[in-house]
Amino acid sequence: NTVLLQGVGALCQDCMEYGLKNMAVRTQRRNNSLAEPFDAPKIVVEGSKDYQYQPVCFDHWEVLPPTNPELMEDYKKDYLFLKNH
């Protein structure tokens, strides 16, 4: 249940569960309601019931560490840098 504000934006779905009304700044693809790893496939076949896109605020935007350890430096540079600055 995504709440749109006069067609301009959406509220963070995670915040709404706690009665908060923070604006979503990103969309997050989740697999069975869980954040995906950094090296998850970028394209998912349409129609999969396991995947959902949800509006999230910056605090609830989450990307799990990569399953491939060789990508950890990219993860730190791309995701962790954004989350910490």
C-alpha positions as CSV (number, residue, x, y, z in Angstrom):
1,N,0.0,0.0,0.0
2,T,2.0,2.9,-1.3
3,V,0.6,6.3,-0.3
4,L,1.1,9.0,-3.0
5,L,1.0,12.6,-2.1
6,Q,-1.0,14.3,-4.9
7,G,1.1,12.4,-7.5
8,V,4.3,14.1,-6.4
9,G,6.0,11.5,-4.3
10,A,5.5,8.6,-2.0
11,L,5.9,7.9,1.7
12,C,8.5,5.4,2.9
13,Q,6.7,2.1,3.3
14,D,8.9,1.0,6.2
15,C,8.2,4.3,8.1
16,M,4.5,3.9,7.6
17,E,4.5,0.7,9.5
18,Y,5.5,2.7,12.6
19,G,3.1,5.5,11.9
20,L,5.7,7.9,10.6
21,K,5.3,9.9,7.4
22,N,8.8,10.3,5.9
23,M,9.2,11.0,2.2
24,A,10.7,8.2,0.1
25,V,13.8,9.3,-1.8
26,R,14.6,5.9,-3.4
27,T,12.9,2.8,-4.6
28,Q,14.2,-0.5,-3.2
29,R,13.9,-3.9,-4.8
30,R,13.4,-6.5,-2.2
31,N,13.4,-10.2,-2.4
32,N,10.8,-11.7,-0.1
33,S,10.7,-8.4,1.8
34,L,14.5,-8.5,2.4
35,A,17.2,-6.1,1.0
36,E,19.4,-7.7,-1.7
37,P,23.2,-8.0,-1.8
38,F,25.3,-5.5,-3.7
39,D,26.0,-8.0,-6.5
40,A,22.3,-9.1,-6.9
41,P,21.2,-9.3,-10.6
42,K,20.4,-5.8,-11.9
43,I,17.5,-7.1,-14.1
44,V,14.8,-9.5,-12.8
45,V,12.3,-11.2,-15.0
46,E,8.9,-9.5,-14.8
47,G,6.2,-11.3,-12.9
48,S,8.2,-12.8,-10.1
49,K,6.2,-12.7,-6.9
50,D,9.3,-12.9,-4.8
51,Y,10.5,-9.4,-5.9
52,Q,8.8,-6.1,-5.0
53,Y,9.8,-2.5,-5.4
54,Q,9.1,-0.3,-2.4
55,P,9.5,3.4,-1.7
56,V,12.0,4.0,1.0
57,C,13.5,6.9,2.8
58,F,17.3,7.2,3.0
59,D,17.4,5.7,6.5
60,H,15.6,2.6,5.3
61,W,17.5,2.2,2.1
62,E,19.7,-0.8,2.5
63,V,22.0,-2.8,0.3
64,L,23.6,-5.9,1.8
65,P,27.3,-6.7,1.4
66,P,28.2,-8.6,-1.8
67,T,28.2,-12.4,-1.9
68,N,31.4,-12.1,-4.0
69,P,34.3,-10.9,-1.6
70,E,36.1,-9.4,-4.6
71,L,33.4,-6.7,-4.8
72,M,33.7,-5.6,-1.2
73,E,35.8,-2.5,-2.2
74,D,33.2,-1.4,-4.7
75,Y,30.5,-1.9,-2.1
76,K,32.4,0.2,0.4
77,K,33.1,2.9,-2.2
78,D,29.6,3.1,-3.6
79,Y,27.1,2.2,-0.9
80,L,28.8,2.7,2.4
81,F,30.2,6.0,1.3
82,L,26.7,7.3,0.5
83,K,25.3,6.0,3.8
84,N,28.0,7.5,5.9
85,H,28.2,11.0,4.3
